[in-house]
Amino acid sequence: METFNPATTAMHDSPEAVVQRQLDAYNARDIDALLATYAPDARQYEHPGKLLATGAAEMRERMAVRFQEPNLHARLLQRAVMGNIVVDHEEVTRTFPDGTGTVNMVAVYEVVDGRIASASVQVSNKRLHAAAESV
């Protein structure tokens, strides 16, 4: 994966490219590459307005825990781009306390000056995977 260099990349990438780089870093569990796609004072929300994290330190703390999940993976189902707003619909595989499963997630990213300034997510439809049957 190519390393993000804000000095040479940020202003030249489309909002869609920035969000794709963020998704790629998430799936690679590369916390530094993921945080490089966010503005230093970026905010993450749970829709409609519950603040989850502000800035790199809080985001690093949240994501470090998430990146420990052995089955973590986000699969992009749909993407819409309108100016500097990118809306992703994803299916995310997670390791929950009650087992491995998936959730649907809609994320709305606002990209300003080549970095994600805010992200708002809505998670729904949790489905646990069936346990493997004994033979």
C-alpha positions as CSV (number, residue, x, y, z in Angstrom):
1,M,0.0,0.0,0.0
2,E,1.3,3.4,-0.9
3,T,2.0,5.7,2.0
4,F,-0.1,8.8,2.3
5,N,1.9,12.1,2.1
6,P,-0.4,15.0,2.9
7,A,2.1,17.5,1.5
8,T,1.9,16.0,-2.0
9,T,-1.3,14.0,-2.1
10,A,-4.1,15.7,-0.1
11,M,-4.9,18.6,-2.4
12,H,-4.8,16.5,-5.5
13,D,-7.0,13.6,-4.6
14,S,-10.7,13.5,-5.2
15,P,-12.9,13.0,-2.1
16,E,-13.7,9.5,-3.5
17,A,-10.0,8.6,-3.6
18,V,-9.5,9.9,0.0
19,V,-12.3,7.7,1.3
20,Q,-11.2,4.7,-0.7
21,R,-7.7,5.1,0.8
22,Q,-9.4,5.2,4.2
23,L,-11.3,2.0,3.5
24,D,-8.1,0.3,2.2
25,A,-6.2,1.3,5.4
26,Y,-9.2,0.0,7.5
27,N,-9.1,-3.4,5.8
28,A,-5.3,-3.5,6.1
29,R,-5.6,-2.6,9.8
30,D,-3.0,0.1,9.2
31,I,-3.9,2.7,11.8
32,D,-1.3,5.2,10.7
33,A,-2.5,5.1,7.0
34,L,-6.1,5.4,8.2
35,L,-5.4,8.4,10.4
36,A,-3.5,10.1,7.6
37,T,-6.7,10.3,5.6
38,Y,-8.4,12.3,8.4
39,A,-7.9,16.0,9.3
40,P,-6.1,16.5,12.7
41,D,-9.3,17.8,14.2
42,A,-11.7,15.4,12.4
43,R,-14.8,14.2,14.2
44,Q,-16.5,10.8,14.0
45,Y,-20.2,10.5,14.8
46,E,-22.8,7.8,15.2
47,H,-25.8,9.1,13.2
48,P,-27.6,11.3,13.9
49,G,-25.2,13.3,16.1
50,K,-23.6,11.3,18.8
51,L,-19.9,12.3,18.9
52,L,-17.7,9.2,19.1
53,A,-14.2,10.7,18.7
54,T,-12.5,14.0,18.0
55,G,-9.0,14.2,16.6
56,A,-6.3,11.7,15.9
57,A,-5.6,10.6,19.5
58,E,-9.2,9.6,20.2
59,M,-9.6,8.0,16.8
60,R,-6.4,6.0,17.3
61,E,-7.7,4.7,20.7
62,R,-11.1,3.7,19.1
63,M,-9.5,2.0,16.1
64,A,-6.7,0.2,18.0
65,V,-9.4,-1.8,19.8
66,R,-11.4,-2.4,16.6
67,F,-8.2,-3.5,14.7
68,Q,-7.7,-6.3,17.3
69,E,-10.8,-8.1,15.9
70,P,-9.5,-11.2,13.9
71,N,-12.4,-11.1,11.4
72,L,-12.6,-7.4,10.7
73,H,-13.3,-6.5,7.1
74,A,-15.5,-3.9,5.4
75,R,-16.9,-4.7,1.9
76,L,-18.1,-1.8,-0.1
77,L,-21.6,-2.4,-1.5
78,Q,-22.4,1.1,-3.0
79,R,-20.8,4.5,-3.1
80,A,-22.3,7.9,-4.0
81,V,-20.3,11.0,-4.4
82,M,-21.7,14.5,-4.4
83,G,-19.0,17.2,-4.4
84,N,-17.0,16.8,-1.3
85,I,-19.5,14.4,0.3
86,V,-19.0,10.6,-0.1
87,V,-21.6,8.1,1.1
88,D,-20.6,4.5,1.4
89,H,-22.9,1.5,2.1
90,E,-20.8,-1.3,3.5
91,E,-21.1,-4.8,4.9
92,V,-18.7,-5.1,7.8
93,T,-17.6,-8.4,9.3
94,R,-16.9,-8.0,13.0
95,T,-16.0,-10.2,16.0
96,F,-18.7,-9.5,18.6
97,P,-18.8,-10.7,22.2
98,D,-21.4,-13.3,21.1
99,G,-19.5,-14.4,17.9
100,T,-18.5,-13.4,14.4
101,G,-21.1,-11.7,12.3
102,T,-21.8,-8.8,9.9
103,V,-23.5,-5.5,10.1
104,N,-24.7,-3.1,7.5
105,M,-23.2,0.4,7.7
106,V,-23.8,3.6,6.0
107,A,-21.0,6.2,6.4
108,V,-21.2,9.8,5.3
109,Y,-17.8,11.4,4.9
110,E,-17.1,15.1,4.4
111,V,-13.7,15.7,2.7
112,V,-12.1,19.1,3.0
113,D,-8.7,20.0,1.6
114,G,-8.0,16.4,0.8
115,R,-8.7,14.9,4.2
116,I,-11.8,13.6,6.0
117,A,-13.1,16.4,8.2
118,S,-16.1,14.4,9.6
119,A,-17.6,11.0,9.3
120,S,-21.0,9.9,10.5
121,V,-22.0,6.3,10.6
122,Q,-25.2,4.4,11.0
123,V,-25.0,0.6,11.8
124,S,-27.9,-1.8,11.5
125,N,-28.9,-5.3,10.8
126,K,-26.5,-7.3,12.9
127,R,-26.3,-10.9,11.8
128,L,-24.3,-13.6,13.6
129,H,-22.7,-16.3,11.5
130,A,-23.9,-19.8,12.2
131,A,-21.5,-21.9,14.2
132,A,-19.8,-24.6,12.2
133,E,-21.6,-27.9,12.7
134,S,-19.8,-30.9,14.0
135,V,-19.5,-33.9,11.7
